[in-house]
């Protein structure tokens, strides 16, 4: 016969809600527990927020609310909201990168048009203000349409962050910015409508991209990850890609 399961009615796992938990040491004098059902560790005296609350915060953020507003409405510390945005936005971005690499082989022989453009935003670092640019490319294929983006300076290096996930086939379409002149099969169209629509939506849904707001972006990642959250929240990832 195996050891009898330990069920504590006074303690439950913050991840899965199970009471099948056991004590597992006291790091820095604080009682730690191990959940036998999901295998996660947690501290008995720590404050944990539910998955539902976290998902609600991410949804609110992707629909135009600032981190401070979310903190006030949900009564959650501002630092916690920031951690959620950074952690889960990073996870969504990493998933996007994997999908872009996978899709490059999937659409071979079916790419028709690649529409590229860029949007600026402020970056505050060491009390200085910088302009950073979000390069976006709508890829039109016979299988469907999908989007790739990269963030950095308005130069070839940032553009190559998009281009490396694209095939050479198909024509390029953009405005008359000289960065694109060397592309094969390049067509000038102004304005670039699908990209401008995305930028307008991003500025509307993400407070950090509003033109009148400066002290919002402290790093490239705080610009990259929120876009990934919006793309997943608004289901702007084509079914054949995801």
For each residue, the residues with C-beta under 8 A, 3 or more apart:
1:
2:
3:
4:
5: 20 36
6: 20 21 22 36
7: 19 20
8: 11 12 19 21
9: 19
10:
11: 8 19 21 33 44
12: 8 17 18 19 21
13: 16 17 18 19 20 21 33 35 37 38 40 42
14: 17 42 48 50
15: 35 38 40 42 51
16: 13 35 37 38 40
17: 12 13 14
18: 12 13 21 35 36 37 38
19: 7 8 9 11 12 13
20: 5 6 7 13 35 36 37
21: 6 8 11 12 13 18 33 34 35 36
22: 6 33 34 36
23: 31 32 33 34
24: 32 33 34 41
25: 32
26: 29 30 31 32
27: 30 32
28:
29: 26
30: 26 27 43 44 45 46
31: 23 26 43 44 45
32: 23 24 25 26 27 41 42 43 44
33: 11 13 21 22 23 24 41 42 43 44
34: 21 22 23 24 39 40 41
35: 13 15 16 18 20 21 38 39 40 41 42
36: 5 6 18 20 21 22 39
37: 13 16 18 20
38: 13 15 16 18 35
39: 34 35 36
40: 13 15 16 34 35
41: 24 32 33 34 35
42: 13 14 15 32 33 35 46 48
43: 30 31 32 33 46
44: 11 30 31 32 33
45: 30 31
46: 30 42 43
47:
48: 14 42
49: 53 54 76 80
50: 14 53 54
51: 15 54 55
52: 55 56
53: 49 50 56 57 74 76
54: 49 50 51 57 58 84 88
55: 51 52 58 59
56: 52 53 59 60 74
57: 53 54 60 61 70 74 76 81 84
58: 54 55 61 62 84 85 88 229 233
59: 55 56 62 63 233
60: 56 57 63 65 69 70 73 74
61: 57 58 65 67 70 81 85 206 226 229
62: 58 59 205 206 226 229 230 233 234
63: 59 60 205 233
64: 204 205 206 207
65: 60 61 69 70 73 207
66: 69 70 207
67: 61 70 71 78 81 82 85
68: 71 72 78
69: 60 65 66 72 73
70: 57 60 61 65 66 67 73 74 76 81
71: 67 68 74 75 76 77 78 80 81
72: 68 69 75
73: 60 65 69 70
74: 53 56 57 60 70 71 81
75: 71 72
76: 49 53 57 70 71 80 81
77: 71 80 81
78: 67 68 71 81 82
79: 82 83
80: 49 71 76 77 83 84
81: 57 61 67 70 71 74 76 77 78 84 85
82: 67 78 79 85 86
83: 79 80 86 87
84: 54 57 58 80 81 87 88
85: 58 61 67 81 82 88 89 225 226 229
86: 82 83 89 90 221 222 225
87: 83 84 90 91
88: 54 58 84 85 91 92 229
89: 85 86 92 93 224 225 226 228 229
90: 86 87 93 94 221 225
91: 87 88 94 95
92: 88 89 95 96 225 228 229 231 232
93: 89 90 96 97 224 225 227 228
94: 90 91 97 98
95: 91 92 98 99 228
96: 92 93 99 100 228 231 237
97: 93 94 100 101
98: 94 95 101 102
99: 95 96 102 103 237 241 242
100: 96 97 103 104 148 165
101: 97 98 104 165
102: 98 99 105 106 241
103: 99 100 106 107 146 165 241
104: 100 101 107 108 165 166 167
105: 102 108
106: 102 103 143 240 241
107: 103 104 110 111 139 141 143 167
108: 104 105 111 167 169
109: 169
110: 107 141 142 143
111: 107 108 114 139 140 141 166 167 169 170
112: 140 141 142 170 171
113: 139 140 170 171 172 173
114: 111 137 138 139 140 166 170 171 172 173
115: 137 138 140 173 174 192 194 195
116: 135 136 137 138 159 162 172 173 174 180 192 195
117: 135 136 174 175 192 195 196 199
118: 133 134 135 136 154 177
119: 133 134 136 195 199 202 209
120: 131 132 133 134 154
121: 131 132 133 134 208 209 217 223
122: 129 130 131 132 213 214 215 216 217
123: 129 130 131 132 217 218 219 220 223
124: 127 128 129 130 214 215 216 217 218
125: 128 130 218 219
126:
127: 124
128: 124 125
129: 122 123 124 214
130: 122 123 124 125
131: 120 121 122 123 154
132: 120 121 122 123 151 152 153 217 220 223
133: 118 119 120 121 151 152 153 154 158
134: 118 119 120 121 149 150 151 199 202 223 227
135: 116 117 118 149 150 151 152 158 159 161 162
136: 116 117 118 119 147 148 149 162 195 198 199
137: 114 115 116 147 148 149 162 163 166
138: 114 115 116 145 146 147 194 195
139: 107 111 113 114 145 146 147 148 166 170
140: 111 112 113 114 115 145 170
141: 107 110 111 112 144 145 146 170
142: 110 112
143: 106 107 110 240
144: 141 238 239 240 241
145: 138 139 140 141 238
146: 103 138 139 141 237 238 240 241
147: 136 137 138 139 198 231 236 237
148: 100 136 137 139 162 165 166
149: 134 135 136 137 162 224 227
150: 134 135 158 159 161 162
151: 132 133 134 135 158 161 220 223 224
152: 132 133 135 155 157 158 161 220
153: 132 133 157 158
154: 118 120 131 133 158 179
155: 152 158 159 179
156: 159 160 179
157: 152 153 160 161
158: 133 135 150 151 152 153 154 155 161 162
159: 116 135 150 155 156 162 163 179
160: 156 157 163 164
161: 135 150 151 152 157 158 164
162: 116 135 136 137 148 149 150 158 159 165 166
163: 137 159 160 166
164: 160 161
165: 100 101 103 104 148 162
166: 104 111 114 137 139 148 162 163
167: 104 107 108 111 170
168: 184
169: 108 109 111
170: 111 112 113 114 139 140 141 167 185
171: 112 113 114 185 186 187
172: 113 114 116 180 183 184 185 186 187
173: 113 114 115 116 186 187 189 192
174: 115 116 117 177 180 186 187 188 189 192
175: 117 188 189 190 191 192
176: 188 190
177: 118 174 180
178: 181
179: 154 155 156 159
180: 116 172 174 177 183 186
181: 178 186
182: 186
183: 172 180 186
184: 168 172
185: 170 171 172
186: 171 172 173 174 180 181 182 183
187: 171 172 173 174
188: 174 175 176
189: 173 174 175 192
190: 175 176
191: 175 196
192: 115 116 117 173 174 175 189 195 196
193: 196 197
194: 115 138 197 198
195: 115 116 117 119 136 138 192 198 199
196: 117 191 192 193 199 200
197: 193 194 200 201
198: 136 147 194 195 201 202
199: 117 119 134 136 195 196 202 203
200: 196 197 203 204
201: 197 198 204 205 230 234
202: 119 134 198 199 205 206 209 227 230
203: 199 200 206 209 210 211
204: 64 200 201
205: 62 63 64 201 202 230 234
206: 61 62 64 202 203 209 210 226 227 230
207: 64 65 66 210 213 216
208: 121 213 216 217 222 223 226
209: 119 121 202 203 206 223
210: 203 206 207 213
211: 203
212:
213: 122 207 208 210 216
214: 122 124 129
215: 122 124
216: 122 124 207 208 213 222
217: 121 122 123 124 132 208 222 223
218: 123 124 125 222
219: 123 125 222 223
220: 123 132 151 152 223 224
221: 86 90 224 225
222: 86 208 216 217 218 219 225 226
223: 121 123 132 134 151 208 209 217 219 220 226 227
224: 89 93 149 151 220 221 227 228
225: 85 86 89 90 92 93 221 222 228 229
226: 61 62 85 89 206 208 222 223 229 230
227: 93 134 149 202 206 223 224 230 231
228: 89 92 93 95 96 224 225 231 232
229: 58 61 62 85 88 89 92 225 226 232 233
230: 62 201 202 205 206 226 227 233 234 236
231: 92 96 147 227 228 234 236 237
232: 92 228 229 235 236 237
233: 58 59 62 63 229 230
234: 62 201 205 230 231
235: 232
236: 147 230 231 232
237: 96 99 146 147 231 232 241 242
238: 144 145 146 241 242
239: 144 242
240: 106 143 144 146
241: 99 102 103 106 144 146 237 238
242: 99 237 238 239
